[in-house]
C-alpha cells in the first residue's frame, strides 16, 4: 500500500517539523513520497525540506478549482492540513478541506486546537473557529461521492510551550515570566515536537482502510504532561535553568503590547495566543490529556523542565563581560 503524503504550511513551524520528522527514520522508510505546500517558496525552512528530499509546491490560494488541480497533481493519498499563520487562515484552511474532498484524498489528518470546544465565539473567536474546520472534516465521512473522510483523524494540539519563547526577552532582562493567565488557574503547555511525533506516527501508519486502525477516526487531544500555574511554570524554568525566574501576572492589555513588539508570529497567531490565555483565566484549561500521546508513540510527553532545558540559551540571562 503506497503512502504519498502532502503537508500544508511547511514554511511554518508546525508543518515544517512534521515534514522534517517524516523525512527521517523511522518514518522515512514508511512513506513513498512527501510534498510540502508552501505559501512562501523563498522561506528558509522550505529549502531545508527540499534538501531532505521533499518536493515543494507553491500554495496559490483563492481559487478552489486550482487548488483541487494542485492536490491531484501531487499524487498524494494522504494530506496533513495545518492551518497556516496567515491573515486569511480560515479561508485558506476551509478551501483546503473542500479541495481535498473534491480531489478525493482518502487519508486526512487535521491539526486543530485544544480548547476550541470550550471557547466562545464572542470571547475567543480565534480558538472557536477550529470547530468549523473540524466539523467540515468530519462531515466528509457521510459524503459517499468522495473517498475523503474514509480515513480521517484530528489532533487537538494543546498550547505550544514554544509560545513561551516570546517572553524570553523579559526572562533575560528582568528575571520574570509575564503571562496574563491569573493566579488561580492552570494549563498544560505541550512541546511542538510532541505534536509532530503524534502526527508523524499517524501519517506513516497503515491499515486496511488507510490510516492504521489505531488512529483512523480518532479525535486525539494532546496536551503537556503537567498542569502548571504561572508560578509553577516559573519554578520549573528556575529549576531547569538554575536561575531565579518569577511569574508576573500581567493584564491582557499588557500582554497584547508585549506580543505587538514581536515581528513573529503573525497577527492572527497573536490573537490565538491571547484567546488561549483568556480561556486559562476562565478556568477552562484545568486538565491534561496525555493518553493519546502515550498510546500512539509509546513514550511520554516532554516535561516543562525538559522543555526549558532544551531552550536554555533563549531564557538564560547573558553573562556580563567583566571590564578591567
VEXDREN-2710 file (C-alpha; in Angstrom, 1 decimal):
% VEXDREN-2710
k/r/px/py/pz
1/UNK/0.0/0.0/0.0
2/UNK/1.5/3.3/-1.1
3/UNK/1.8/6.3/1.2
4/UNK/2.3/9.6/-0.6
5/UNK/1.9/12.5/1.9
6/UNK/1.1/16.1/1.3
7/UNK/1.7/18.6/4.2
8/UNK/0.4/22.1/4.1
9/UNK/2.1/25.2/5.5
10/UNK/5.5/23.7/5.6
11/UNK/7.0/27.2/5.8
12/UNK/5.6/27.4/9.3
13/UNK/6.9/25.8/12.5
14/UNK/4.3/23.0/12.8
15/UNK/4.2/21.9/9.1
16/UNK/8.0/22.1/8.9
17/UNK/8.6/20.0/12.0
18/UNK/6.1/17.3/10.9
19/UNK/7.6/17.1/7.4
20/UNK/11.2/17.1/8.8
21/UNK/10.3/14.2/11.1
22/UNK/8.6/12.2/8.3
23/UNK/11.8/12.6/6.2
24/UNK/13.9/11.0/8.9
25/UNK/13.9/7.4/10.3
26/UNK/12.0/5.5/11.5
27/UNK/9.3/7.3/9.4
28/UNK/11.0/7.9/6.1
29/UNK/11.0/4.2/5.2
30/UNK/7.3/4.0/5.8
31/UNK/6.3/6.6/3.2
32/UNK/6.9/6.7/-0.5
33/UNK/7.0/10.5/-1.1
34/UNK/6.4/13.8/0.6
35/UNK/5.1/17.0/-0.9
36/UNK/5.1/20.3/1.0
37/UNK/2.7/23.0/0.2
38/UNK/4.0/26.5/1.0
39/UNK/2.7/30.0/0.9
40/UNK/6.3/31.3/0.8
41/UNK/8.6/29.3/-1.5
42/UNK/11.5/31.5/-0.5
43/UNK/11.3/30.6/3.1
44/UNK/14.5/29.0/4.6
45/UNK/12.5/26.1/6.0
46/UNK/11.3/25.2/2.5
47/UNK/14.9/24.9/1.2
48/UNK/15.8/22.7/4.2
49/UNK/13.0/20.3/3.4
50/UNK/14.0/20.2/-0.3
51/UNK/17.5/19.2/0.7
52/UNK/16.0/16.4/2.7
53/UNK/14.1/15.0/-0.3
54/UNK/10.7/16.8/-0.1
55/UNK/9.0/18.1/-3.3
56/UNK/7.9/21.7/-2.7
57/UNK/4.8/23.1/-4.4
58/UNK/3.6/26.7/-4.1
59/UNK/0.3/27.0/-2.5
60/UNK/-1.8/29.5/-4.5
61/UNK/-5.0/30.1/-2.6
62/UNK/-8.1/31.9/-3.6
63/UNK/-9.3/29.6/-6.4
64/UNK/-10.7/26.3/-5.1
65/UNK/-10.7/24.7/-8.6
66/UNK/-7.0/25.5/-9.0
67/UNK/-6.3/24.1/-5.5
68/UNK/-8.1/20.8/-6.5
69/UNK/-5.8/20.5/-9.5
70/UNK/-2.7/21.2/-7.4
71/UNK/-3.6/18.5/-5.0
72/UNK/-4.4/16.0/-7.7
73/UNK/-1.1/16.8/-9.5
74/UNK/0.9/16.0/-6.3
75/UNK/-0.4/12.4/-6.5
76/UNK/-1.0/12.3/-2.7
77/UNK/-3.2/9.8/-1.0
78/UNK/-2.7/11.4/2.4
79/UNK/-2.9/15.0/3.5
80/UNK/-2.0/16.8/6.7
81/UNK/-3.9/20.0/7.0
82/UNK/-2.0/22.5/9.1
83/UNK/-3.8/25.9/9.3
84/UNK/-1.2/28.5/8.3
85/UNK/-0.1/31.6/10.2
86/UNK/-1.8/33.9/7.8
87/UNK/-4.3/36.7/8.0
88/UNK/-6.6/34.6/5.8
89/UNK/-6.0/31.4/7.8
90/UNK/-9.6/30.3/8.0
91/UNK/-10.4/31.0/4.3
92/UNK/-7.3/29.1/3.2
93/UNK/-8.0/26.2/5.6
94/UNK/-11.6/25.9/4.5
95/UNK/-10.6/26.0/0.9
96/UNK/-8.1/23.2/1.5
97/UNK/-10.7/20.9/3.2
98/UNK/-13.1/21.4/0.3
99/UNK/-10.3/20.9/-2.3
100/UNK/-9.1/17.8/-0.6
101/UNK/-12.7/16.4/-0.7
102/UNK/-13.0/17.2/-4.4
103/UNK/-9.6/15.7/-5.1
104/UNK/-10.7/12.5/-3.4
105/UNK/-7.8/12.3/-1.0
106/UNK/-8.7/9.3/1.3
107/UNK/-6.5/9.9/4.4
108/UNK/-6.9/13.3/6.1
109/UNK/-5.2/14.5/9.3
110/UNK/-6.2/17.9/10.6
111/UNK/-4.1/19.7/13.2
112/UNK/-6.7/21.5/15.3
113/UNK/-6.5/23.2/18.8
114/UNK/-7.3/22.0/22.3
115/UNK/-9.8/24.2/24.0
116/UNK/-11.7/25.1/20.8
117/UNK/-14.8/23.2/22.2
118/UNK/-14.7/25.3/25.4
119/UNK/-14.1/28.6/23.6
120/UNK/-16.8/31.2/23.0
121/UNK/-17.2/32.7/19.5
122/UNK/-17.6/36.1/21.2
123/UNK/-14.7/35.9/23.7
124/UNK/-12.3/33.5/22.0
125/UNK/-13.1/33.7/18.2
126/UNK/-9.6/32.5/17.0
127/UNK/-10.0/29.4/19.1
128/UNK/-13.6/28.7/18.3
129/UNK/-13.1/28.8/14.6
130/UNK/-11.3/25.5/14.7
131/UNK/-14.7/23.9/15.5
132/UNK/-15.8/24.9/12.0
133/UNK/-12.8/23.3/10.4
134/UNK/-13.2/20.1/12.4
135/UNK/-16.9/19.9/11.5
136/UNK/-16.1/20.3/7.8
137/UNK/-13.5/17.5/8.0
138/UNK/-15.8/15.2/9.9
139/UNK/-18.8/15.9/7.6
140/UNK/-16.9/14.3/4.7
141/UNK/-17.4/10.9/6.4
142/UNK/-21.0/11.0/5.2
143/UNK/-20.4/12.0/1.7
144/UNK/-20.5/8.9/-0.5
145/UNK/-19.5/10.9/-3.6
146/UNK/-15.9/11.2/-2.3
147/UNK/-13.3/8.9/-0.7
148/UNK/-12.2/11.8/1.5
149/UNK/-13.4/11.2/5.0
150/UNK/-12.9/7.4/4.6
151/UNK/-9.9/7.6/6.9
152/UNK/-9.8/10.8/8.9
153/UNK/-8.0/11.8/12.1
154/UNK/-8.0/15.0/14.1
155/UNK/-5.3/16.1/16.6
156/UNK/-6.3/18.8/19.0
157/UNK/-2.9/20.3/20.0
158/UNK/-2.5/22.0/23.3
159/UNK/-1.0/25.4/23.9
160/UNK/2.5/25.2/22.4
161/UNK/5.2/25.6/25.0
162/UNK/7.3/27.3/22.3
163/UNK/5.0/30.3/22.6
164/UNK/6.7/30.9/25.9
165/UNK/9.8/31.9/23.9
166/UNK/8.0/35.1/23.1
167/UNK/8.8/36.1/26.7
168/UNK/12.4/35.2/26.7
169/UNK/13.5/38.9/26.5
170/UNK/11.7/39.6/29.8
171/UNK/13.2/36.4/31.3
172/UNK/16.7/37.5/30.3
173/UNK/16.5/41.2/31.2
174/UNK/14.1/41.2/34.2
175/UNK/14.0/37.6/35.5
176/UNK/10.3/37.4/35.0
177/UNK/7.8/35.3/33.1
178/UNK/5.0/37.7/32.3
179/UNK/1.7/35.9/31.4
180/UNK/-1.9/37.1/31.5
181/UNK/-3.4/33.9/33.0
182/UNK/-4.3/35.0/36.5
183/UNK/-3.2/33.3/39.7
184/UNK/-5.9/30.7/40.3
185/UNK/-6.0/28.5/37.2
186/UNK/-3.6/26.2/35.3
187/UNK/-2.8/24.9/31.8
188/UNK/-0.6/22.2/30.4
189/UNK/1.8/23.6/27.6
190/UNK/2.9/20.9/25.1
191/UNK/6.1/20.8/23.2
192/UNK/5.7/21.3/19.5
193/UNK/7.9/18.3/18.9
194/UNK/5.5/16.1/20.8
195/UNK/2.6/17.1/18.4
196/UNK/4.9/16.4/15.4
197/UNK/5.7/13.0/16.8
198/UNK/2.0/12.0/17.0
199/UNK/1.3/13.4/13.6
200/UNK/4.3/11.5/12.0
201/UNK/3.0/8.3/13.5
202/UNK/-0.5/8.9/12.2
203/UNK/0.6/9.9/8.7
204/UNK/3.0/7.0/8.3
205/UNK/0.8/4.4/9.9
206/UNK/-1.1/2.0/7.6
207/UNK/-4.1/-0.2/7.9
208/UNK/-6.6/-2.0/5.7
209/UNK/-8.7/1.2/5.3
210/UNK/-6.0/3.8/5.1
211/UNK/-4.5/5.0/8.3
212/UNK/-3.7/2.5/11.0
213/UNK/-6.9/1.3/12.6
214/UNK/-5.5/2.5/16.0
215/UNK/-5.5/6.1/14.6
216/UNK/-8.3/6.1/12.0
217/UNK/-11.3/8.1/13.1
218/UNK/-9.7/9.3/16.3
219/UNK/-10.1/12.7/17.9
220/UNK/-6.7/13.0/19.7
221/UNK/-6.4/15.6/22.4
222/UNK/-2.7/16.1/23.2
223/UNK/-1.5/18.5/26.0
224/UNK/1.6/18.6/28.0
225/UNK/2.0/16.2/31.0
226/UNK/1.9/18.8/33.8
227/UNK/-0.8/21.2/34.9
228/UNK/1.0/24.5/35.6
229/UNK/0.0/27.7/37.2
230/UNK/2.1/30.7/36.3
231/UNK/4.2/30.3/39.5
232/UNK/4.7/26.6/38.8
233/UNK/5.8/27.3/35.3
234/UNK/8.4/29.8/36.6
235/UNK/9.5/27.3/39.2
236/UNK/10.0/24.7/36.5
237/UNK/12.0/27.2/34.5
238/UNK/14.1/28.2/37.5
239/UNK/14.9/24.5/38.3
240/UNK/15.9/23.7/34.7
241/UNK/18.0/26.9/34.1
242/UNK/19.5/27.1/37.6
243/UNK/18.4/30.8/37.8
244/UNK/15.7/32.6/39.7
245/UNK/12.7/33.3/37.4
246/UNK/9.5/34.7/38.8
247/UNK/6.0/34.7/37.5
248/UNK/4.3/38.1/36.8
249/UNK/0.6/38.1/36.3
250/UNK/0.0/40.8/33.7
251/UNK/-3.1/42.3/32.2
252/UNK/-4.5/41.3/28.8
253/UNK/-3.7/44.8/27.6
254/UNK/-0.1/44.5/28.7
255/UNK/0.2/41.0/27.1
256/UNK/-1.1/42.5/23.8
257/UNK/1.7/45.2/23.9
258/UNK/4.4/42.6/24.5
259/UNK/3.2/40.5/21.6
260/UNK/2.9/43.6/19.4
261/UNK/6.6/44.1/19.7
262/UNK/7.2/40.7/18.1
263/UNK/7.6/40.6/14.4
264/UNK/6.8/36.9/14.6
265/UNK/4.2/35.4/14.9
266/UNK/1.5/36.6/12.5
267/UNK/-1.3/38.8/13.9
268/UNK/-3.8/36.0/13.8
269/UNK/-1.5/33.8/15.8
270/UNK/-1.1/36.6/18.4
271/UNK/-4.9/36.8/18.6
272/UNK/-5.0/33.0/19.0
273/UNK/-2.4/33.1/21.9
274/UNK/-4.4/35.9/23.7
275/UNK/-7.6/33.9/23.2
276/UNK/-6.0/30.9/24.8
277/UNK/-4.8/33.0/27.8
278/UNK/-8.4/34.2/28.1
279/UNK/-9.5/30.5/28.3
280/UNK/-7.0/29.8/31.1
281/UNK/-8.3/32.8/33.1
282/UNK/-11.8/31.3/32.8
283/UNK/-10.6/28.0/34.3
284/UNK/-11.3/26.0/31.1
285/UNK/-7.9/24.5/30.7
286/UNK/-7.5/22.8/34.1
287/UNK/-6.8/19.4/32.6
288/UNK/-4.2/17.3/31.0
289/UNK/-4.6/14.8/28.2
290/UNK/-1.6/12.5/27.5
291/UNK/-3.2/9.2/26.8
292/UNK/-3.3/9.6/23.1
293/UNK/0.4/10.6/23.0
294/UNK/1.4/7.6/25.0
295/UNK/-0.8/5.2/23.0
296/UNK/0.4/6.5/19.7
297/UNK/4.1/6.9/20.4
298/UNK/4.7/4.5/23.3
299/UNK/6.6/7.3/25.1
300/UNK/5.8/10.1/27.5
301/UNK/5.4/13.8/26.5
302/UNK/8.0/16.4/27.4
303/UNK/8.0/17.7/30.9
304/UNK/8.2/21.5/31.5
305/UNK/11.7/21.3/33.0
306/UNK/12.9/19.3/29.9
307/UNK/11.4/22.0/27.6
308/UNK/13.2/24.8/29.4
309/UNK/16.5/22.8/29.3
310/UNK/16.1/22.5/25.5
311/UNK/15.8/26.2/25.2
312/UNK/18.3/27.1/27.9
313/UNK/20.1/29.8/25.8
314/UNK/16.9/31.6/25.0
315/UNK/15.9/32.2/28.6
316/UNK/19.2/32.4/30.4
317/UNK/20.5/36.0/31.1
318/UNK/23.6/36.9/29.2
319/UNK/26.7/36.9/31.3
320/UNK/28.1/40.4/31.7
321/UNK/31.7/40.9/30.4
322/UNK/34.0/41.9/33.2
323/UNK/35.9/45.0/32.4
324/UNK/39.4/45.5/33.8
END
